[in-house]
Amino acid sequence: MAWVFLFAAGLLEIVWAFFMKESHGFTRLTPTLITLGAMIASFGLLSLSMRSLPLGTSYMIWTGIGAVGAFVVGVMFLGETVSLQRAVAALLIIAGIVTMKLA
C-alpha cells in the first residue's frame, strides 16, 4: 500500500505545482486553495508511504514524479517548449526513479 500512497502523493505534487502557477503568485483564490489542499494531501500521503519505505527512496520518487509530471503538464497545457536537453533531463529523472525502485 505504501507504493500506492507514494504514487498518489507524486500525482498530487503535479496538481499543486500546476495550480501554484495558475494562482499567479497566490493572487487568485481558487487556484491558491487547490494548491494548498493538494499540498497538504500530497505531504500526508508521502508521510504515510514513509512508514514502511526508506526516506531516500520515498522522497526521490515523490520529487521525481512531481518534476517529470510538472514538465509534461507544462508542455501539454501551458505551451512550454520541449528541447532535446529538457527531454533528456526528464528521461534521466525517470531512469533514476526506475533504478531507485529496483535497488
Secondary structure, DSSP 8 states (H G I E B T S, - for coil): -HHHHHHHHHHHHHHHHHHHHHTTTTTSHHHHHHHHHHHHHHHHHHHHHTTTS-HHHHHHHHHHHHHHHHHHHHHHHH-----HHHHHHHHHHHHHHHHHHH-
